[in-house]
Amino acid sequence: MREPKPWAIEATGLGKKYRRGWALRDCSFRLPAGRICALVGPNGAGKSTFLGVATRLVQPTAGSLKLFGTPVSDPAVLERVAFLAQDKPLYPRFTVAETLRLGRELNPRWDQALAERIVRSGNVPLTARTGTLSGGQRTRVAFALAFGKRPDLLLLDEPMSDLDPLARHELSGLLMAEAAEHGTTVLMSSHMLSEMEDMCDYLVVLAEGRLRMALPTDALVSAHLLVTGLADGDGVPEELRRRHTVVESRVTGRQFTALVRPNGPLSDGWEAVPPSMEEVLLAHLRSPDAPTLIANEARTDGPQEVTA
């Protein structure tokens, strides 16, 4: 019998309330170890708040969070986690070489060769002070610090927003290769939905501070169909709404288009094609009343083991 995989992240009833209201509320899900997971949602959805709790920068108001079975409040988890913030904070007076030395001195599992390879591949001078670097160069040095730590869990907040397409492609490939080789779990917040489809194999969606989805990406797309056909009067046919879950719909002239989670066979009079992941995500984000979609393995009240 195969050994069960650990849960990299276990959130149970997690919430954070500020004066203006709840930034994150009743968030409960589990992420299996070894996944590259996209954390998706509009601005203000709670993504940065969740990452803040996971990195001990934000104190939750309610619920609990465990990383690899250990409460996030336990200092022991810090050695296993690396966090790359959206603003890529670095000591501006340190040279790149001094920055990497800092990483080596502070992290017992430090991989100097990997960190230097990431920096050199972008032609970033080791003697340059980080305060003089361009945005893309700073991001590369910050990536080197995060990867060089050799974490079990890598948390990234909009990590590639200031990179050119070539650098994004290179670092995306590095991210996937490192995760595959070392079993690193990655949770990455991003607005670049099309790139997430190529990079990530798991998905967590937040909207208005609440969990909307948590499931493998292939299960997300396969659960939906993009359906078109003749409109019924001024809207989507009643039969479609009655028999299936309509996430989003629109009518143009005499034709309707609807993103549907089918509950059985569709009418022969309609045409159905598989949607892209971006189409599914955008439809759900535009439709806050659509039912949540949580895989059994991601439920905190679901199965207690995930086997390889």
RODO-2510 file (C-alpha; in nm, 4 decimals, decimal comma):
residues 308
     n   res          X          Y          Z
     1     m     0,0000     0,0000     0,0000
     2     r     0,1342     0,3460    -0,0894
     3     e     0,2139     0,5930     0,1848
     4     p    -0,0421     0,8753     0,2096
     5     k     0,0698     1,2162     0,0914
     6     p     0,0690     1,4881     0,3588
     7     w    -0,1536     1,7894     0,3301
     8     a     0,0615     2,0933     0,2540
     9     i    -0,2112     2,3355     0,3629
    10     e    -0,5149     2,2772     0,5863
    11     a    -0,7387     2,5782     0,6494
    12     t    -1,0371     2,5301     0,8811
    13     g    -1,2886     2,8091     0,9264
    14     l    -1,0110     3,0603     0,8627
    15     g    -1,1105     3,4250     0,8842
    16     k    -0,9651     3,7727     0,9226
    17     k    -1,1743     4,0751     1,0174
    18     y    -1,0676     4,4371     0,9936
    19     r    -1,2651     4,7470     1,0904
    20     r    -1,4143     4,7688     0,7430
    21     g    -1,5313     4,4081     0,7577
    22     w    -1,4197     4,0532     0,6811
    23     a    -1,1272     4,0259     0,4379
    24     l    -1,1412     3,6467     0,4659
    25     r    -1,4287     3,4457     0,6097
    26     d    -1,4969     3,0800     0,6868
    27     c    -1,2236     2,9580     0,4510
    28     s    -1,1863     2,5795     0,4730
    29     f    -0,9883     2,3658     0,2268
    30     r    -0,6908     2,1314     0,1999
    31     l    -0,4146     2,1345    -0,0593
    32     p    -0,2248     1,8082    -0,1209
    33     a     0,1545     1,8307    -0,1084
    34     g     0,3447     1,8485    -0,4366
    35     r     0,0864     2,0554    -0,6255
    36     i     0,1396     2,3808    -0,8151
    37     c    -0,1721     2,5707    -0,7150
    38     a    -0,3059     2,8987    -0,8523
    39     l    -0,4719     3,1270    -0,5976
    40     v    -0,7174     3,3285    -0,8044
    41     g    -0,9665     3,6040    -0,7350
    42     p    -1,0419     3,9705    -0,8052
    43     n    -0,8804     4,2530    -0,6095
    44     g    -1,0039     4,2459    -0,2510
    45     a    -1,0975     3,8782    -0,2684
    46     g    -0,8758     3,7817     0,0271
    47     k    -0,5746     3,6350    -0,1563
    48     s    -0,3094     3,8534     0,0072
    49     t    -0,4793     3,8131     0,3435
    50     f    -0,4607     3,4348     0,3142
    51     l    -0,0935     3,4513     0,2155
    52     g    -0,0332     3,6879     0,5062
    53     v    -0,1801     3,4357     0,7496
    54     a     0,0228     3,1537     0,5932
    55     t     0,3439     3,3542     0,6420
    56     r     0,2570     3,4683     0,9981
    57     l     0,2437     3,8316     0,8867
    58     v    -0,1313     3,8477     0,9585
    59     q    -0,2968     3,7170     1,2740
    60     p    -0,6266     3,5416     1,1921
    61     t    -0,9452     3,6440     1,3690
    62     a    -1,1046     3,3007     1,3462
    63     g    -1,0243     2,9432     1,2532
    64     s    -0,6920     2,7681     1,2106
    65     l    -0,4247     2,7029     0,9492
    66     k    -0,1795     2,4136     0,9391
    67     l     0,1191     2,3691     0,7087
    68     f     0,2268     2,0070     0,6705
    69     g     0,0218     1,9200     0,9768
    70     t     0,1874     2,1836     1,1990
    71     p    -0,0014     2,4939     1,3198
    72     v     0,1228     2,8012     1,1353
    73     s     0,1870     2,9646     1,4737
    74     d     0,4629     2,7094     1,5429
    75     p     0,8068     2,8588     1,4547
    76     a     0,9101     2,5159     1,3229
    77     v     0,7137     2,5756     1,0002
    78     l     0,9292     2,8747     0,9022
    79     e     1,2168     2,6574     0,7845
    80     r     0,9869     2,4765     0,5409
    81     v     0,8248     2,7848     0,3836
    82     a     0,9502     3,0574     0,1478
    83     f     0,7453     3,3649     0,0612
    84     l     0,7909     3,6025    -0,2299
    85     a     0,5866     3,9181    -0,1709
    86     q     0,4443     4,1264    -0,4535
    87     d     0,6777     4,4218    -0,3852
    88     k     0,9891     4,1932    -0,3760
    89     p     1,1498     4,3569    -0,0674
    90     l     1,5316     4,3501    -0,0744
    91     y     1,7989     4,5440     0,1157
    92     p     1,8801     4,8186    -0,1371
    93     r     2,2386     4,8741    -0,0154
    94     f     2,3287     4,5046    -0,0381
    95     t     2,4938     4,3793    -0,3528
    96     v     2,3407     4,0775    -0,5231
    97     a     2,6255     3,8619    -0,3903
    98     e     2,5672     3,9912    -0,0357
    99     t     2,1961     3,9213    -0,0703
   100     l     2,2650     3,5611    -0,1675
   101     r     2,5141     3,5316     0,1189
   102     l     2,2404     3,6469     0,3564
   103     g     2,0187     3,3699     0,2233
   104     r     2,2988     3,1180     0,2749
   105     e     2,3647     3,2290     0,6341
   106     l     1,9971     3,2225     0,7349
   107     n     1,8811     2,8998     0,5690
   108     p     2,0307     2,5598     0,6595
   109     r     1,9058     2,3968     0,3360
   110     w     2,0411     2,6741     0,1133
   111     d     2,1330     2,5848    -0,2453
   112     q     2,3943     2,8412    -0,3542
   113     a     2,4427     2,6893    -0,7000
   114     l     2,0719     2,7155    -0,7811
   115     a     2,0439     3,0725    -0,6510
   116     e     2,3459     3,1863    -0,8541
   117     r     2,2171     3,0101    -1,1657
   118     i     1,8872     3,1988    -1,1466
   119     v     2,0688     3,5316    -1,1123
   120     r     2,3318     3,4677    -1,3802
   121     s     2,0761     3,3464    -1,6362
   122     g     1,9315     3,6972    -1,6321
   123     n     2,2734     3,8610    -1,6666
   124     v     2,2336     4,0300    -1,3283
   125     p     2,5788     4,1414    -1,1998
   126     l     2,6630     3,9938    -0,8599
   127     t     2,8422     4,3175    -0,7711
   128     a     2,5397     4,5410    -0,8400
   129     r     2,3470     4,6841    -0,5444
   130     t     1,9878     4,5643    -0,5429
   131     g     1,8623     4,9222    -0,5135
   132     t     2,0030     4,9977    -0,8597
   133     l     1,8392     4,7009    -1,0340
   134     s     1,5407     4,7183    -1,2679
   135     g     1,2083     4,5733    -1,1577
   136     g     1,2643     4,2546    -1,3563
   137     q     1,6157     4,2116    -1,2163
   138     r     1,4914     4,2587    -0,8604
   139     t     1,2279     3,9946    -0,9217
   140     r     1,4940     3,7527    -1,0438
   141     v     1,7062     3,8084    -0,7307
   142     a     1,3974     3,7626    -0,5120
   143     f     1,3215     3,4379    -0,6965
   144     a     1,6794     3,3245    -0,6301
   145     l     1,6308     3,3832    -0,2573
   146     a     1,3023     3,1941    -0,2529
   147     f     1,4250     2,8949    -0,4558
   148     g     1,7652     2,8879    -0,2880
   149     k     1,5998     2,8221     0,0479
   150     r     1,4817     2,4850    -0,0907
   151     p     1,1406     2,5186     0,0776
   152     d     0,8760     2,2486     0,0966
   153     l     0,6098     2,5170     0,0414
   154     l     0,6666     2,8166    -0,1849
   155     l     0,4170     3,1023    -0,1483
   156     l     0,4170     3,3590    -0,4300
   157     d     0,2122     3,6806    -0,4453
   158     e     0,1851     3,8056    -0,8061
   159     p     0,5444     3,6932    -0,8652
   160     m     0,5836     3,7690    -1,2381
   161     s     0,3827     4,0858    -1,2882
   162     d     0,6910     4,2961    -1,3745
   163     l     0,8723     4,0425    -1,5939
   164     d     0,8927     4,0502    -1,9719
   165     p     0,7424     3,7507    -2,1591
   166     l     1,0802     3,5808    -2,2096
   167     a     1,1715     3,6010    -1,8394
   168     r     0,8224     3,4849    -1,7392
   169     h     0,8575     3,1823    -1,9650
   170     e     1,2003     3,0979    -1,8232
   171     l     1,1028     3,1319    -1,4564
   172     s     0,7756     2,9481    -1,5141
   173     g     0,9742     2,6570    -1,6531
   174     l     1,2077     2,6699    -1,3537
   175     l     0,9116     2,6718    -1,1175
   176     m     0,7570     2,3614    -1,2745
   177     a     1,0905     2,1776    -1,2982
   178     e     1,1834     2,2429    -0,9352
   179     a     0,8392     2,1426    -0,8128
   180     a     0,8539     1,8191    -1,0122
   181     e     1,2095     1,7289    -0,9087
   182     h     1,1877     1,8116    -0,5392
   183     g     0,8151     1,7720    -0,4724
   184     t     0,7837     2,1388    -0,3760
   185     t     0,4293     2,2612    -0,3172
   186     v     0,3592     2,6007    -0,4763
   187     l     0,0710     2,8350    -0,3975
   188     m     0,0798     3,1274    -0,6386
   189     s    -0,1492     3,4278    -0,6483
   190     s    -0,1859     3,5717    -0,9969
   191     h    -0,4178     3,7617    -1,2306
   192     m    -0,2595     3,6048    -1,5413
   193     l    -0,5256     3,3403    -1,5976
   194     s    -0,3981     3,2173    -1,9336
   195     e    -0,0516     3,1453    -1,7916
   196     m    -0,1991     2,9693    -1,4885
   197     e    -0,3614     2,7168    -1,7205
   198     d    -0,0193     2,6063    -1,8467
   199     m     0,1635     2,6161    -1,5135
   200     c    -0,0762     2,4992    -1,2444
   201     d    -0,2404     2,1653    -1,1753
   202     y    -0,4576     2,2839    -0,8860
   203     l    -0,6815     2,5825    -0,8296
   204     v    -0,8151     2,7763    -0,5303
   205     v    -1,0555     3,0613    -0,6057
   206     l    -1,1576     3,3301    -0,3576
   207     a    -1,4244     3,5949    -0,4078
   208     e    -1,5525     3,8487    -0,1573
   209     g    -1,3415     3,6830     0,1117
   210     r    -1,4987     3,3412     0,0687
   211     l    -1,3823     3,0180    -0,0907
   212     r    -1,5480     2,9528    -0,4274
   213     m    -1,3402     2,6658    -0,5715
   214     a    -1,0705     2,4207    -0,4666
   215     l    -0,9946     2,1373    -0,7093
   216     p    -0,7507     2,0069    -0,9727
   217     t    -0,7526     2,2163    -1,2902
   218     d    -0,8403     1,9216    -1,5149
   219     a    -1,1475     1,8523    -1,3013
   220     l    -1,2533     2,2166    -1,3282
   221     v    -1,2581     2,2249    -1,7068
   222     s    -1,4117     1,8797    -1,7467
   223     a    -1,7009     1,9766    -1,5166
   224     h    -1,8197     2,2495    -1,7559
   225     l    -1,9476     2,2909    -2,1094
   226     l    -1,9999     2,6001    -2,3208
   227     v    -2,3499     2,5591    -2,4666
   228     t    -2,5064     2,7556    -2,7517
   229     g    -2,8475     2,7357    -2,9175
   230     l    -3,1704     2,9173    -2,9935
   231     a    -3,2928     3,1438    -2,7146
   232     d    -3,6305     3,0811    -2,5549
   233     g    -3,8043     3,4122    -2,5993
   234     d    -3,5695     3,6655    -2,4407
   235     g    -3,3518     3,4260    -2,2432
   236     v    -3,1879     3,0886    -2,1905
   237     p    -3,4298     2,7975    -2,2399
   238     e    -3,6107     2,6954    -1,9220
   239     e    -3,5176     2,3315    -1,9862
   240     l    -3,1492     2,4167    -1,9616
   241     r    -3,1931     2,6050    -1,6342
   242     r    -3,4169     2,3335    -1,4861
   243     r    -3,1997     2,0331    -1,5678
   244     h    -2,8483     2,1773    -1,5478
   245     t    -2,6453     2,4301    -1,3450
   246     v    -2,6065     2,7486    -1,5460
   247     v    -2,3076     2,9457    -1,4183
   248     e    -2,3363     3,2372    -1,6620
   249     s    -2,5387     3,3106    -1,9730
   250     r    -2,5968     3,5775    -2,2340
   251     v    -2,8333     3,6248    -2,5274
   252     t    -2,7333     3,7825    -2,8571
   253     g    -3,0164     3,8221    -3,1028
   254     r    -3,1933     3,4826    -3,1178
   255     q    -2,8980     3,2821    -2,9830
   256     f    -2,7938     3,2120    -2,6252
   257     t    -2,4514     3,1147    -2,4914
   258     a    -2,4184     2,9618    -2,1459
   259     l    -2,1437     2,8129    -1,9333
   260     v    -2,3014     2,5049    -1,7820
   261     r    -2,2201     2,2338    -1,5310
   262     p    -2,4241     1,9555    -1,6921
   263     n    -2,6281     1,7160    -1,4800
   264     g    -2,6804     1,4604    -1,7557
   265     p    -2,7130     1,4628    -2,1365
   266     l    -2,7921     1,7877    -2,3154
   267     s    -3,0663     1,8453    -2,5687
   268     d    -2,9794     1,7531    -2,9283
   269     g    -3,0792     2,1024    -3,0338
   270     w    -2,7870     2,2617    -2,8510
   271     e    -2,4207     2,2718    -2,9425
   272     a    -2,1684     2,2096    -2,6634
   273     v    -1,7886     2,2520    -2,6630
   274     p    -1,5308     2,2327    -2,3825
   275     p    -1,4422     2,5777    -2,2443
   276     s    -1,0941     2,7032    -2,1608
   277     m    -0,9927     2,7366    -1,7977
   278     e    -0,9899     3,1142    -1,8372
   279     e    -1,3506     3,1114    -1,9626
   280     v    -1,4597     2,9016    -1,6653
   281     l    -1,2809     3,1193    -1,4100
   282     l    -1,4073     3,4471    -1,5519
   283     a    -1,7640     3,3174    -1,5637
   284     h    -1,7533     3,2099    -1,1991
   285     l    -1,5912     3,5349    -1,0868
   286     r    -1,8625     3,7324    -1,2668
   287     s    -2,1335     3,5161    -1,1081
   288     p    -2,0970     3,5310    -0,7287
   289     d    -2,4239     3,3390    -0,6779
   290     a    -2,3020     3,0342    -0,8724
   291     p    -2,2635     2,7211    -0,6544
   292     t    -1,9206     2,6550    -0,5068
   293     l    -1,7093     2,3775    -0,6539
   294     i    -1,4932     2,1954    -0,3964
   295     a    -1,3298     1,8596    -0,4711
   296     n    -1,3822     1,5869    -0,2111
   297     e    -1,0088     1,5695    -0,1423
   298     a    -1,0016     1,9437    -0,0756
   299     r    -1,2817     1,9355     0,1806
   300     t    -1,1733     1,9479     0,5417
   301     d    -1,4643     1,7173     0,6252
   302     g    -1,3782     1,4853     0,3309
   303     p    -1,1342     1,1928     0,2980
   304     q    -0,8454     1,2046     0,5460
   305     e    -0,5799     1,0662     0,3087
   306     v    -0,4579     1,1340    -0,0414
   307     t    -0,2479     0,8542    -0,1877
   308     a     0,0006     0,8961    -0,4675
***
